[in-house]
Amino acid sequence: MPYNVIVSFSRDRQYEFKFLDNDKDLLTPEQAQGWFDHEWEDLDCVPTNPVGKVLRLDKVLLVAQYAGEKRFAEAREWAQRYARAVVSVLNRDNVLVDIAEHVVT
């Protein structure tokens, strides 16, 4: 199965990641959740929900936002790990993480 993840900071600044389900670097859902938990703490992300509850979609979006575009442009290994974690934790094969619009679709 092919996977496609796009992280968009604006219409002309998008980063696309494609890989297959036989990719040796795919993460289990538990590994992906652990990766997002670690990155969330490491980046000092702040929940957007006033109650403080953090959903998986929040982590996917905010980890990308707090990491910033420079990390996607320059740290390809980190960015590819992020994309693999996204498809695993969300159990989706096509994902758009739109930072400007603050949505994951």
Beta strands, then each sheet from edge to edge (+ up, - down):
strand 1: 2-10
strand 2: 13-20
strand 3: 94-98
strand 4: 103-104
sheet 1: 2+ 1- 3- 4+
end
